[in-house]
Amino acid sequence: MASGREISLTRTLGNFTVTASTTRALPVWECDMLVRLERTHGHVYSSQYFRSVEEAMHYI
């Protein structure tokens, strides 16, 4: 995130998929980059943004 590069990593185990990606933040976030976690388990999908990798790790 410090480099400002947008990257994405996807891992799948059975019908559970997690994608972690970085994206540029809008000014309202008061930071430069965000981590986005997308989770799919069967037909259930969720997506959430975090200000740091450490914060996102609690939800993986």
Secondary structure in CASP SS format (residue, H / E / C, confidence):
PFRMAT SS
TARGET T0000
AUTHOR 0000-0000-0000
METHOD secondary structure of the structure
MODEL  1
M C 1.00
A C 1.00
S C 1.00
G C 1.00
R C 1.00
E C 1.00
I C 1.00
S E 1.00
L E 1.00
T E 1.00
R E 1.00
T E 1.00
L E 1.00
G C 1.00
N C 1.00
F E 1.00
T E 1.00
V E 1.00
T E 1.00
A E 1.00
S E 1.00
T E 1.00
T E 1.00
R E 1.00
A C 1.00
L C 1.00
P H 1.00
V H 1.00
W H 1.00
E C 1.00
C C 1.00
D C 1.00
M E 1.00
L E 1.00
V E 1.00
R E 1.00
L E 1.00
E E 1.00
R E 1.00
T E 1.00
H E 1.00
G C 1.00
H C 1.00
V E 1.00
Y E 1.00
S E 1.00
S E 1.00
Q E 1.00
Y E 1.00
F E 1.00
R C 1.00
S C 1.00
V H 1.00
E H 1.00
E H 1.00
A H 1.00
M H 1.00
H C 1.00
Y C 1.00
I C 1.00
END
